[in-house]
Amino acid sequence: MDSTKEAHIIYQTMSTDHSNTADEQKSSGSSRPRYFSDDLREDLVFPIQQHSVTNSQVPNASHDSSDTIVRDEKQNDVDVGPFCTQGCKKELSWFLVYISSTIHLAVFGILGVLTRYLLEKLFGPEVVGVTSDHSVIYVDLPPNMVGSFLMGWLGVVFKGDISKLSPDLAVGLTTGYLGSLTTFSGWNQKMIELSVDDQWTSFVVGFSLGFILVFCSFLFGVGTVKGFRWVLNKTNLASKCGFFKVHNVVIQSILIVVMIMMLGLLWGMSVFLLTKDLNGDNKISYVWFGCIIGPIGVWIRFYLTKLNGKGLGRTVIMKWMPFGTLIANVSACCIMAAFAIMKKAVNDNHFDIVATGIQFGLCGCLSTVSTFIAEFEAIRESVNTWRECLYALTTIIISFTFGTLIYSVPV
């Protein structure tokens, strides 16, 4: 096949064409609805978070199915809406694409941190009282469920449409916002603390219940958004309202300026409130410090995900394993445990703010549950259905083992 016309399937949701679905299920020997094409069975990759700063081509929806998101790396003729006629699309330079991706990730990462804090407080002991630090219903469970639900909307069905407006906006919403809204390291640390206190029943229930609830939230998100999209297609509401117009260089430039202004505002506000709270009530100072350093975790995770689908060794084995996400989650869990044990050894308010801010901001943004659970479902739809269990168990066992070893260091 000519490489200039090669298109890579990014994410295919369940087809609305029942006849095609039946044929696919029959050929694959499975009665389960498929999210991914058969081409991804053996060499499954996970580009939910991937976005190359050297390639600013727009992902275009397939003409054969409105539920298929396709990236054509060499496509030249693109309808860019009222700003330009067909074929006259201009691209940003690689430097501006790099800046745009970086800024979008930072802004949405901070927004994810703030949303996570608000959800933790809303469902925590002080308001609703559903979650607790010493319960199987841990404080990070509501953000993980909400983020996984939204991943079904923004990271699966509508990501291609958002990418038409701006690929950087799509990656900012999924990698930046949803990845920072959910946190694997916080979940893992709470389970470590339960096990250290010999609450093994709560530990098992906490891991099991947490995984089941976020997985169901993701599936529920995919199901509801497919229904919503079906309504849009039936009523033709999207075309009437002018939804999902393809971006061009003007819109991209405007978005970059807006994102830079938002990042300056968010960082400036965080620095001001952190400085103010340090001299007064410092109960939430860690949140502002977390907002300052949170984007670092997002950037690291963003580049680590480029390892997804690369495999191991010269023979490139285990290409189906998303090693980038695995490394990000395990690393965040180790850093989380290290600062948890240091807080026990150092009795200083300022150090506690810094350590908690790193845990909440850096580790919370470096680790992710929404992408982890989406990748689990992606592997589940492959031929070798044992792989999703291996991926989940590998992530959980390695994170828990390393975290426990670090947390058990005597101080």
SULHU-V66443 format. One record per helix or strand of 2 or more residues. SS is the DSSP state (@ for helix, = for strand). FROM is the first residue (numbers start at 1). TO is the last residue. If there is no record, write none. Layout:
SS & FROM & TO
SS & FROM & TO
This chain:
@ & 3 & 5
= & 7 & 12
@ & 18 & 28
@ & 38 & 40
= & 60 & 61
= & 68 & 72
@ & 81 & 83
@ & 94 & 123
@ & 141 & 157
@ & 159 & 165
@ & 167 & 181
@ & 184 & 196
@ & 200 & 235
@ & 237 & 241
@ & 249 & 278
@ & 285 & 307
@ & 323 & 345
@ & 349 & 366
@ & 370 & 380
@ & 386 & 407
